[in-house]
Amino acid sequence: MKLTIIIISLLSVLSFSSISETTTTAEETTEEIYGSSFKLINDTKSKVSIYTGSGYVSLNKGGKTSISCKIGKTVHWASKGKKGDVIFKITSDMCGETIKLSKMVD
C-alpha cells in the first residue's frame, strides 16, 4: 500500500513538470565607444556663457567645464538662459581631450 501511494505521488509530480530543451543564441553586438567627456577651457579674455547640450554653463576667464562626448551634438553660445549661435559640433577626436574655446571660435 505504501509503495502504491509513493508511485502515484511520483507520477503526479512528474506529470506537472515538463522537460524542455532550450537553446540560446548569443548575438554579438558591438558599440563604438569614445571617451565619455572632454574638457573645454575658456582661454578668451572675457566671461562667457554656453549651452553644452545638457545645461547652461558660465565660464570665467580661465575657467573650464567637462562636457559629455555625444558625437554630433552642438555647443551653443548662451545668453540669459537661452541658446544662441552654434560654437562647434562635437566630433570623435575631441573625446578625452582638453579643448581651448579660442580654437573653436576661430
Phi, psi and omega in degrees: 000315178299318181297320180295318179294319179296316181295316180296320178297315179297318179294323178296315180295318181292330181289334179274343178259144180238147178260119180231145180255119180247140176239138178243144176246135180264122176266130181271123177242137178244138180233128180282117185245129176251182176303147186285340180200172172219160180258139177243123181253132176274095178260016176279178184268007182219166176286139180229156174240134181227159172249120187270358184104337178236352180177173180264138182227136175251125183244121173289168176301125181085356180285159178220158178218157177257132182239133179295144187267077177259099185305131177096343178287160182245152175250131186243158166290155178225149178213121179054042177077017178235143178291143176245214181294155178288134175270309179200165177254137182286128178242164184296331181286348177279332187301129180081002183255173171249121186250135176269132182299323181299327179289330182278335181282324183297000000 
